[in-house]
Amino acid sequence: MNDRPAPSSSKAQAIVAEVRRRIVDREWRQGDRIPDEAALAIEFGVARATVNKALQMLADEGLLDRKRRAGTRVTVNPARKATLTIPIVREQIEGAGMIYHHRIVSQKTALAPDEVAQRMDLPPGRMLIHLQTVHYGDAKPFQVEDRWINPVAAPGVELVDFQRINPNEWLVRNFPWLRADIEFRAENADARDARLLDTRQGTALLILQRTTWNDLGAITAVRLAFRPGYSLTASP
């Protein structure tokens, strides 16, 4: 039997995972000040230096905002430190003053189609998680996403309850990306898009296709179809 204490790095990772869970579950909401390092060290039974290391890792990810003498707060609208910011659709909808909810239309493990594997730089025959989700604002369809997730680059995806947290938010909160490919185009709604967005077939829609990677490979490839009349704005 090995009675040696766990290394501080593994303890820090455990704290990172628990703090991230509290943020995802909204036990600690955006803008909330979290307990100080001394209190967390007592709670987790570790040295204060280990807590400091864990919180700094989360700050580097953009989930926490740390300021000397002001304490540590959950970041408001966290953004990855890169040119492209991937929005959390729930926050977009709630920020527009609407009530948010989402519906998982389908979820399965499936062989990646050739077109998807090519977009994700994956070899043929790779099994991925395939999710189709509708996001709603005030009970009206806002956005439809057709998403493929690579379990190798997003470990633990098979265990997530996506009825509780939508795939977009879970991925943004948990998996920083190193690079991304993004494409916008206009398409006429096919029968599926029309049904899920509650519009007529042939209606002009804005479509976004995005693929992201981390150091483990492609994280996800997603096709987003926005409600008719959606306009995209960007800040310099």
RONUDO-680188 format. One record per residue: residue number from 1; residue in one letter; x, y, z of N, C-alpha, C in turn. Coordinates in Angstrom, 1 decimal. Each point is the difference from the previous one (the first is absolute). Example, Ala and Ser with C-alpha at 12.3 -4.5 7.8 and 13.67 -1.06 7.14 Angstrom:
REM RONUDO-680188
   seq   type      n.X      n.Y      n.Z     ca.X     ca.Y     ca.Z      c.X      c.Y      c.Z
     1      a     13.2     -5.7      7.8     -0.9      1.2      0.0      0.9      1.2      0.0
     2      s     -0.4      1.1     -0.7      0.9      1.1      0.0     -0.8      1.1      0.8
This chain:
REM RONUDO-680188
   seq   type      n.X      n.Y      n.Z     ca.X     ca.Y     ca.Z      c.X      c.Y      c.Z
     1      m      0.8     -1.2      0.0     -0.8      1.2      0.0      0.9      1.2      0.0
     2      n     -0.4      1.0     -0.8      0.8      1.2     -0.2     -0.6      1.1      0.9
     3      d      0.6      0.4      1.1     -0.5      1.0      0.9      0.6      1.4     -0.3
     4      r      0.8      0.2     -1.0      0.6      1.3     -0.3     -1.1      1.0     -0.4
     5      p      0.1      1.2      0.5     -1.0      1.0     -0.3      0.0      0.3     -1.5
     6      a     -1.2      0.4     -0.5     -0.1      0.3     -1.4      0.8      1.3     -0.3
     7      p      0.7      0.0     -1.2      0.8      1.2     -0.3     -0.9      1.2     -0.1
     8      s      0.6      1.2      0.3     -0.7      1.2      0.0     -0.7      0.3     -1.4
     9      s      0.7     -0.4     -1.1     -0.6      0.2     -1.3     -1.3     -0.7     -0.2
    10      s     -0.1     -1.2      0.5     -1.3     -0.7     -0.1     -1.0      0.6      0.9
    11      k      0.4      0.5      1.2     -1.0      0.6      0.9     -0.5      1.3     -0.7
    12      a      0.9      0.8     -0.6     -0.4      1.2     -0.7     -1.0     -0.3     -1.1
    13      q      0.3     -1.1     -0.7     -0.9     -0.3     -1.1     -1.4     -0.4      0.5
    14      a      0.0     -0.7      1.2     -1.3     -0.3      0.6     -0.8      1.3      0.4
    15      i      0.7      0.9      0.5     -0.6      1.3      0.4     -0.5      0.7     -1.2
    16      v      0.8      0.0     -1.1     -0.4      0.6     -1.3     -1.3     -0.6     -0.4
    17      a     -0.1     -1.3      0.0     -1.2     -0.7     -0.5     -1.2      0.4      0.9
    18      e      0.1      0.1      1.3     -1.1      0.3      0.9     -0.4      1.4     -0.2
    19      v      0.9      0.9     -0.1     -0.3      1.5     -0.2     -0.7      0.1     -1.3
    20      r      0.5     -0.6     -1.0     -0.6      0.1     -1.4     -1.5     -0.6      0.1
    21      r     -0.2     -1.1      0.8     -1.3     -0.5      0.1     -1.0      1.0      0.7
    22      r      0.5      0.6      1.0     -0.8      1.0      0.7     -0.4      1.2     -0.9
    23      i      0.9      0.3     -0.9     -0.3      1.1     -0.9     -1.0     -0.4     -1.1
    24      v      0.2     -1.2     -0.5     -0.9     -0.6     -1.0     -1.4     -0.2      0.5
    25      d      0.0     -0.5      1.3     -1.3     -0.2      0.6     -0.7      1.3      0.6
    26      r      0.8      1.1     -0.2     -0.5      1.3      0.4     -0.2      0.1      1.6
    27      e      0.7     -0.9      0.7      0.1      0.2      1.4      0.8      1.3      0.3
    28      w      1.0      0.3     -0.8      0.7      1.2      0.0     -0.3      0.7     -1.3
    29      r     -0.7      1.1      0.0     -0.4      0.7     -1.2      0.9      1.0     -0.5
    30      q     -0.1      0.4     -1.2      0.9      1.1     -0.5     -0.1      1.2      0.8
    31      g      1.2      0.5      0.4      0.1      1.2      0.8      0.1     -0.3      1.5
    32      d     -0.3     -1.2      0.4      0.0     -0.4      1.4      1.5      0.0      0.5
    33      r      0.2      0.4      1.2      1.3     -0.1      0.7      0.0     -1.4      0.6
    34      i      1.1     -0.8     -0.3      0.1     -1.3      0.6      0.7      0.0      1.3
    35      p     -0.1     -1.0      0.8      0.8      0.0      1.3      1.5      0.2     -0.2
    36      d      0.6      0.6      1.0      1.4      0.3     -0.1      0.9     -1.3      0.1
    37      e      1.2      0.1     -0.4      0.9     -1.1      0.0      0.1     -0.8      1.3
    38      a      0.0      0.8      1.1      0.2     -0.7      1.3     -1.3     -0.9      0.3
    39      a     -1.2      0.5     -0.4     -1.2     -0.7      0.3      0.0     -1.3     -0.9
    40      l      0.4      0.2     -1.3      0.0     -1.1     -0.9      1.0     -1.1      0.4
    41      a      1.1      0.5      0.5      1.1     -1.0      0.5     -0.6     -0.8      1.1
    42      i     -0.7      0.5      0.9     -0.6     -0.7      1.1     -1.1     -1.0     -0.6
    43      e     -0.8      0.5     -0.9     -1.1     -0.8     -0.6      0.6     -1.2     -0.7
    44      f      1.0      0.2     -0.8      0.6     -1.1     -0.8      1.1     -0.8      0.7
    45      g      0.4      0.5      1.2      1.0     -0.7      0.8      1.4      0.0     -0.7
    46      v      0.3      1.1     -0.6      1.3      0.2     -0.7      0.7      1.2      0.5
    47      a      1.3      0.2     -0.5      0.7      1.2      0.3     -0.5      1.1     -0.8
    48      r      0.1      1.2      0.5     -0.5      1.2     -0.7      0.7      0.2     -1.3
    49      a      1.2     -0.4     -0.1      0.8      0.1     -1.3     -0.7     -0.9     -1.1
    50      t     -0.6     -1.1      0.4     -0.6     -0.9     -0.9     -1.3      0.7     -0.5
    51      v     -0.7      0.6      0.9     -1.2      0.8     -0.4      0.3      1.1     -1.0
    52      n      1.1      0.7      0.4      0.5      1.1     -0.9      0.3     -0.5     -1.4
    53      k      0.6     -1.1     -0.1      0.4     -0.6     -1.3     -1.3     -0.3     -0.8
    54      a     -1.0     -0.6      0.7     -1.2     -0.4     -0.7     -0.8      1.2     -0.5
    55      l     -0.1      1.0      0.9     -0.7      1.2     -0.4      0.7      0.8     -1.2
    56      q      1.3     -0.1      0.0      0.7      0.7     -1.0     -0.2     -0.7     -1.4
    57      m     -0.1     -1.4      0.1     -0.3     -0.7     -1.2     -1.3      0.4     -0.6
    58      l     -1.0      0.1      0.9     -1.3      0.4     -0.5      0.0      1.5     -0.5
    59      a      0.8      0.8      0.6      0.1      1.4     -0.4      0.6      0.1     -1.4
    60      d      1.0     -0.9     -0.2      0.7     -0.1     -1.3     -1.0     -0.4     -1.1
    61      e     -1.0     -0.9      0.4     -1.0     -0.4     -1.0     -1.0      1.1     -0.2
    62      g     -0.1      1.0      0.8     -1.0      1.0     -0.1     -1.2     -0.1      0.8
    63      l     -0.1     -1.1      0.9     -1.2     -0.2      0.8      0.0      0.8      1.2
    64      l      1.2      0.4      0.5      0.0      0.8      1.3      0.8      1.3     -0.3
    65      d     -0.4      1.0      0.8      0.7      1.3     -0.1      0.6      0.3      1.4
    66      r      1.3      0.0      0.0      0.7      0.2      1.3      0.6      1.4      0.1
    67      k     -0.2      0.7      1.1      0.6      1.3      0.2      0.4      0.1      1.4
    68      r      1.3      0.5      0.2      0.6      0.1      1.3     -0.9      0.9      0.9
    69      r     -0.3     -0.4      1.2     -0.8      0.7      1.0     -1.5      0.0     -0.3
    70      a     -0.4     -0.3     -1.3     -1.4      0.0     -0.3     -0.6     -1.4     -0.1
    71      g      0.9     -1.0      0.2     -0.5     -1.4      0.0     -0.1     -0.6     -1.4
    72      t     -0.6     -1.2     -0.1     -0.2     -0.7     -1.2     -1.5     -0.1     -0.3
    73      r     -0.4      0.4     -1.2     -1.4     -0.1     -0.5     -0.1     -0.9     -1.2
    74      v     -1.2     -0.5     -0.2     -0.3     -0.7     -1.2     -0.1      1.0     -1.1
    75      t      0.7     -0.3     -1.1      0.1      1.0     -1.1     -1.4      0.2     -0.6
    76      v     -0.3      1.2     -0.3     -1.2      0.4     -0.8      0.2     -0.2     -1.4
    77      n     -0.8     -0.9     -0.7      0.1     -0.3     -1.4      1.5     -0.4     -0.3
    78      p      0.4     -1.2      0.5      1.4     -0.4     -0.2      0.3     -0.1     -1.5
    79      a      1.2      0.4     -0.4      0.4     -0.1     -1.4      1.4     -0.7      0.0
    80      r      0.2     -0.9     -1.0      1.3     -0.5     -0.2      1.0      1.0     -0.5
    81      k      1.3     -0.1      0.4      0.9      1.0     -0.4      0.5     -0.3     -1.4
    82      a     -0.9      0.4     -0.9      0.3     -0.2     -1.5     -0.8      1.1     -0.7
    83      t      0.3      0.0     -1.3     -0.7      1.0     -0.9     -1.5     -0.2      0.0
    84      l     -0.3     -1.3     -0.1     -1.4     -0.4     -0.1     -0.6     -0.3      1.4
    85      t     -1.1      0.6      0.3     -0.7     -0.4      1.2     -1.2     -0.8     -0.3
    86      i     -0.1     -1.2      0.6     -1.2     -0.9     -0.3     -1.0      0.4      1.1
    87      p     -1.2      0.5     -0.4     -1.0      0.4      0.9     -0.7     -1.2      0.7
    88      i     -0.5      0.3      1.2     -0.9     -1.0      0.6     -1.4      0.4     -0.4
    89      v     -0.7     -0.8     -0.7     -1.3      0.4     -0.6     -1.0      0.3      1.1
    90      r      0.1     -0.7      1.2     -1.0      0.3      1.1      0.2      1.4      0.4
    91      e      1.2      0.5      0.1      0.3      1.4      0.4     -0.5      1.0     -1.1
    92      q      0.2     -0.4     -1.2     -0.5      0.9     -1.1     -1.6      0.2      0.2
    93      i     -0.7     -1.1      0.2     -1.4      0.0      0.0     -0.5      0.8      1.3
    94      e      0.7     -0.4      1.1     -0.4      0.7      1.3      0.4      1.5     -0.1
    95      g      1.1      0.3     -0.6      0.4      1.4     -0.2     -0.9      0.8     -0.8
    96      a     -0.8     -0.7     -0.8     -1.0      0.7     -0.8     -1.4      0.1      0.7
    97      g      0.0     -0.4      1.3     -1.2      0.2      0.8     -1.0     -1.2     -0.2
    98      m      0.5     -1.1     -0.6     -0.9     -1.1     -0.2      0.3     -1.2      1.0
    99      i     -1.0     -0.8      0.2      0.2     -1.2      0.9      0.5     -1.1     -0.9
   100      y      1.1     -0.6      0.5      0.7     -1.0     -0.8     -0.4     -1.4      0.4
   101      h     -0.1     -0.9     -1.0      0.1     -1.4      0.2      0.5     -0.7     -1.2
   102      h      0.4     -1.3      0.1      0.4     -0.7     -1.2     -0.6     -1.4      0.0
   103      r      0.0     -0.6     -1.2     -0.5     -1.4     -0.1      0.9     -0.8     -0.9
   104      i      0.4     -1.2      0.6      0.8     -0.9     -0.8     -0.9     -0.8     -0.9
   105      v      0.1      0.2     -1.3     -0.8     -0.7     -1.0      0.5     -1.4     -0.1
   106      s      1.3     -0.2     -0.1      0.6     -1.4     -0.1      1.4      0.0      0.6
   107      q      0.4     -1.1      0.5      1.4     -0.2      0.5      0.4     -1.4     -0.2
   108      k      1.1     -0.2     -0.6      0.5     -1.4     -0.3      1.5      0.0     -0.3
   109      t      0.5     -1.2      0.2      1.4     -0.2     -0.5      0.0     -0.6     -1.4
   110      a      0.7      0.6     -0.9     -0.2     -0.4     -1.4      1.3      0.2     -0.7
   111      l      0.2     -0.7     -1.1      1.1      0.1     -0.9      0.0      1.4     -0.7
   112      a      1.1      0.7      0.1      0.0      1.4     -0.6     -0.1     -0.2     -1.5
   113      p     -0.9      0.8     -0.6     -0.1      0.0     -1.5      1.4      0.5     -0.6
   114      d      0.3     -0.3     -1.2      1.2      0.4     -0.6      0.2      1.5      0.0
   115      e     -1.0      0.8     -0.2      0.1      1.4     -0.1      0.3      0.6      1.4
   116      v     -0.6     -0.6      1.1      0.3      0.4      1.3      1.5     -0.4      0.4
   117      a      0.3     -1.2     -0.3      1.4     -0.5      0.4      1.0      0.9     -0.7
   118      q     -0.2      0.4     -1.3      0.9      0.9     -0.7      0.1      1.3      0.6
   119      r     -1.1      0.6      0.4      0.0      1.3      0.7      0.8      0.0      1.3
   120      m     -0.1     -1.2      0.7      0.6     -0.1      1.3      1.5     -0.6     -0.1
   121      d      0.4     -0.2     -1.2      1.4     -0.6     -0.2      0.1     -1.3      0.7
   122      l     -1.1     -0.8     -0.1      0.0     -1.3      0.7      0.1     -1.1     -1.1
   123      p      0.6     -1.2      0.4      0.0     -1.1     -1.0     -1.4     -0.6     -0.2
   124      p     -0.3     -0.6     -1.1     -1.3     -0.7     -0.2     -0.2     -1.0      1.1
   125      g     -1.3     -0.2      0.3     -0.4     -1.0      1.0      0.0      0.4      1.4
   126      r      0.2      1.3      0.3      0.0      0.4      1.4     -1.4      0.1      0.6
   127      m     -0.2     -0.5      1.2     -1.3      0.1      0.6     -0.1      1.3      0.8
   128      l     -1.1      0.8     -0.2     -0.1      1.2      0.7     -1.4      0.1      0.6
   129      i     -0.2      1.0      0.9     -1.3      0.3      0.6     -0.7      1.0     -0.9
   130      h     -1.2     -0.4     -0.4     -0.8      0.8     -0.9     -1.2      0.5      0.7
   131      l     -0.2      1.4      0.1     -1.1      0.6      0.7     -0.7      1.0     -0.9
   132      q     -1.3      0.0      0.1     -0.8      1.0     -0.7     -0.8      0.7      1.1
   133      t      0.1      1.4      0.0     -0.5      0.7      1.1     -0.8      1.3     -0.5
   134      v     -1.1      0.3      0.6     -0.7      1.2     -0.3      0.1      0.9      1.3
   135      h      0.4      1.3     -0.2      0.0      1.0      1.0     -1.2      0.9     -0.1
   136      y     -0.6      0.3      1.1     -1.2      0.8     -0.1      0.1      1.3      0.9
   137      g     -0.7      1.1     -0.5     -0.1      1.2      0.8     -1.5      0.3      0.1
   138      d     -0.5      0.1      1.2     -1.4      0.2      0.2     -0.9     -1.0     -0.7
   139      a      0.5     -1.3      0.0     -0.7     -1.1     -0.6      0.0      0.0     -1.5
   140      k      0.7      0.9     -0.6      0.1      0.0     -1.5      1.4     -0.4     -0.5
   141      p      0.1     -0.9     -1.0      1.3     -0.4     -0.5      0.9      1.2     -0.3
   142      f      1.2     -0.1      0.5      1.0      1.0     -0.2      1.1     -0.4     -0.9
   143      q      0.5     -1.3      0.2      1.1     -0.5     -0.7      0.0     -1.5      0.0
   144      v      0.4     -0.7     -1.1      0.1     -1.4      0.0      1.4     -0.4     -0.3
   145      e      0.5     -0.9      0.8      1.4     -0.5     -0.2      0.1     -1.4     -0.2
   146      d      0.8     -0.4     -1.0      0.3     -1.4     -0.3      1.5     -0.1      0.2
   147      r      0.3     -0.8      1.1      1.3      0.0      0.6      0.6     -1.4      0.1
   148      w      1.3     -0.1     -0.4      0.8     -1.2      0.2      1.1      0.3      1.0
   149      i      0.2     -0.9      1.0      1.0      0.2      1.1      0.9     -1.2      0.0
   150      n      1.3      0.3      0.0      1.0     -1.0      0.1      0.4     -0.3      1.4
   151      p     -0.3     -1.2      0.5      0.2     -0.4      1.4      1.5      0.0      0.4
   152      v      0.9     -0.1     -1.0      1.4      0.0      0.3      0.4      1.4      0.4
   153      a     -0.5      1.0     -0.6      0.4      1.4      0.3     -1.0      0.6      1.0
   154      a     -1.1     -0.6      0.3     -0.9      0.4      1.0     -0.4     -1.1      1.0
   155      p      1.0     -0.5      0.7     -0.2     -1.2      0.9     -1.1      0.3      1.0
   156      g     -0.8     -1.1      0.2     -1.2      0.1      0.9     -1.3      0.4     -0.6
   157      v      0.1      0.3     -1.3     -1.3      0.4     -0.7     -1.1     -1.1      0.1
   158      e      0.4     -1.3      0.0     -1.0     -1.0      0.0     -0.8      0.0      1.3
   159      l      0.6      0.6      1.1     -0.7      0.0      1.3     -0.8      1.2      0.3
   160      v      0.0      1.0     -0.9     -0.7      1.3      0.2     -1.5     -0.2     -0.3
   161      d     -0.8      0.6      0.9     -1.5      0.1     -0.2     -0.3      1.3     -0.7
   162      f     -0.1     -0.2     -1.4     -0.2      1.2     -0.8     -1.5      0.5      0.1
   163      q     -0.8     -0.7      0.7     -1.3      0.6      0.3      0.1      1.1      1.0
   164      r      1.0     -0.1      0.9      0.3      1.0      1.1      0.8      1.2     -0.5
   165      i      1.0     -0.3     -0.8      0.9      1.1     -0.5      0.1     -0.2     -1.5
   166      n     -0.1      1.0     -0.8      0.1     -0.2     -1.4      1.4     -0.2     -0.5
   167      p      0.2     -0.7     -1.1      1.4     -0.3     -0.5      0.8      1.2     -0.2
   168      n     -0.5      1.1     -0.5      0.8      1.2     -0.2      0.6      0.5      1.3
   169      e     -0.8      0.1      1.0      0.5      0.6      1.3      1.0     -0.9      0.6
   170      w     -0.3     -1.3      0.0      0.9     -1.0      0.6      1.4      0.1     -0.6
   171      l      0.0      0.0     -1.3      1.3      0.0     -0.7      0.8      1.3      0.2
   172      v     -0.7      1.2     -0.1      0.6      1.3      0.3      0.6      0.0      1.4
   173      r     -0.8     -0.5      1.0      0.5      0.1      1.4      1.1     -0.9      0.3
   174      n      0.1     -1.2     -0.7      0.9     -1.0      0.4      1.2     -0.2     -1.0
   175      f      0.0      0.4     -1.2      1.0     -0.4     -0.9      0.5      1.2     -0.8
   176      p      1.1      0.7      0.5      0.6      1.1     -0.8      0.5     -0.5     -1.3
   177      w     -0.1      0.8     -1.0      0.4     -0.4     -1.4      1.2      0.8     -0.4
   178      l      0.8     -0.6     -0.9      1.2      0.6     -0.4     -0.1      0.7     -1.4
   179      r     -0.9     -0.6     -0.8     -0.3      0.6     -1.3     -1.4     -0.4     -0.5
   180      a     -0.5      0.8     -0.9     -1.3     -0.3     -0.5     -0.2      0.4     -1.5
   181      d     -0.8     -0.7     -0.7     -0.4      0.3     -1.3     -1.5      0.4      0.0
   182      i     -0.3      1.1     -0.6     -1.4      0.5      0.0     -0.4      0.5     -1.4
   183      e     -1.2     -0.3     -0.3     -0.6      0.3     -1.4     -1.4      0.5      0.2
   184      f     -0.4      1.1     -0.6     -1.3      0.5     -0.1     -0.6     -0.2     -1.4
   185      r     -1.2     -0.3     -0.1     -0.7      0.0     -1.3     -1.5      0.1      0.1
   186      a     -0.6      0.3     -1.1     -1.5      0.0      0.0     -0.5     -1.3     -0.7
   187      e     -1.1     -0.5      0.6     -0.6     -1.2     -0.6     -1.5      0.1      0.2
   188      n     -0.7     -0.6     -1.0     -1.5     -0.1      0.2     -0.3     -1.2      0.9
   189      a     -0.9      0.2      0.9     -0.4     -1.0      1.0     -0.5     -1.2     -0.7
   190      d      0.7     -1.2      0.3     -0.6     -1.3     -0.4     -1.1     -0.4      0.9
   191      a     -0.6     -1.2     -0.3     -1.1     -0.4      0.8      0.3     -0.1      1.5
   192      r      1.2     -0.5      0.3      0.3     -0.2      1.4      0.2      1.4      0.7
   193      d      0.8      0.9     -0.6      0.2      1.3      0.6     -1.3      0.7      0.2
   194      a     -0.9     -0.1     -1.1     -1.3      0.7      0.1     -0.8     -0.5      1.2
   195      r      0.0     -1.3      0.2     -0.8     -0.6      1.0      0.5      0.4      1.4
   196      l      1.3      0.0      0.2      0.6      0.3      1.3      0.0      1.5      0.3
   197      l      0.1      0.8     -1.0      0.0      1.4      0.2     -1.4      0.6     -0.1
   198      d     -1.0     -0.8     -0.3     -1.4      0.4     -0.1     -0.1      1.1     -1.1
   199      t      0.5     -0.3     -1.2     -0.1      0.9     -1.1     -0.3     -0.7     -1.2
   200      r     -0.1      0.7     -1.1     -0.4     -0.7     -1.3      1.2     -0.5     -0.7
   201      q     -0.1     -1.2     -0.6      1.1     -0.5     -0.8      0.3      1.0     -1.2
   202      g      1.3      0.2     -0.2      0.5      0.9     -1.0      0.3      1.4      0.6
   203      t     -0.4      0.3      1.3      0.3      1.2      0.6      1.5      0.2      0.1
   204      a      0.5      1.2     -0.3      1.5      0.3      0.1      0.4      0.0      1.4
   205      l      1.1     -0.8      0.3      0.6     -0.1      1.3      1.5      0.3      0.0
   206      l      0.5      0.6      1.1      1.4      0.1      0.2      0.5     -1.3      0.6
   207      i      1.1     -0.5     -0.6      0.6     -1.3      0.4      1.4      0.3      0.4
   208      l      0.4     -0.6      1.2      1.4      0.1      0.4      0.5     -1.4      0.2
   209      q      1.2     -0.3     -0.6      0.7     -1.2      0.3      1.3      0.3      0.7
   210      r      0.2     -0.7      1.1      1.2      0.2      0.8      0.6     -1.3      0.5
   211      t      1.4      0.0     -0.1      0.7     -1.2      0.5      1.1      0.5      0.9
   212      t      0.2     -0.6      1.2      1.0      0.4      0.9      0.9     -1.1      0.4
   213      w      1.3      0.3      0.3      1.0     -0.9      0.4      0.7      0.4      1.3
   214      n      0.4     -1.0      0.7      1.0      0.2      1.1      1.2     -0.9     -0.2
   215      d      0.8     -0.1      1.0      1.2     -0.8     -0.2     -0.2     -1.5     -0.1
   216      l     -1.2     -0.5      0.2     -0.4     -1.4     -0.1     -0.6     -0.3     -1.4
   217      g     -0.3      1.1     -0.8     -0.6     -0.2     -1.3     -1.3      0.8     -0.1
   218      a     -0.8     -0.3     -1.0     -1.2      0.7     -0.2     -1.0     -0.2      1.1
   219      i     -0.5      1.1      0.6     -1.0     -0.2      1.1     -1.4     -0.2     -0.6
   220      t     -0.4      0.9     -0.9     -1.4     -0.1     -0.4     -0.1      0.7     -1.4
   221      a     -1.0     -0.5     -0.8     -0.4      0.7     -1.2     -1.5      0.2      0.1
   222      v     -0.4      1.2     -0.3     -1.4      0.3      0.2     -0.6      0.9     -1.1
   223      r     -1.2     -0.3     -0.4     -0.7      0.8     -1.0     -1.1      0.7      0.8
   224      l     -0.1      1.3      0.0     -1.0      0.8      0.6     -0.9      0.6     -1.0
   225      a     -1.3     -0.1      0.2     -1.0      0.6     -0.9     -0.8      1.0      0.9
   226      f      0.0      1.3     -0.4     -0.6      1.0      0.9     -1.4      0.3     -0.5
   227      r     -0.8      0.5      0.9     -1.4      0.3     -0.3     -0.1      1.0     -1.1
   228      p     -1.0      0.0     -0.8     -0.2      1.1     -1.0      0.1      1.4      0.6
   229      g      0.7      0.9     -0.7      0.1      1.3      0.5      1.2      0.2      1.0
   230      y      0.7     -1.0      0.3      1.1      0.1      0.9      1.1      0.9     -0.6
   231      s      0.6      0.9      0.7      1.1      0.8     -0.5      1.2     -0.1      0.9
   232      l      1.1     -0.1     -0.6      1.3     -0.2      0.7      0.7      1.3      0.1
   233      t      0.3      0.4      1.3      0.8      1.2      0.2      1.3     -0.4      0.7
   234      a      1.0      0.8     -0.3      1.3     -0.2      0.6      0.6      1.3      0.4
   235      s      0.8     -0.1      1.1      0.7      1.2      0.5      1.5      0.0     -0.5
   236      p      0.6      1.1     -0.2      1.4      0.0     -0.5      0.9     -0.5      1.1
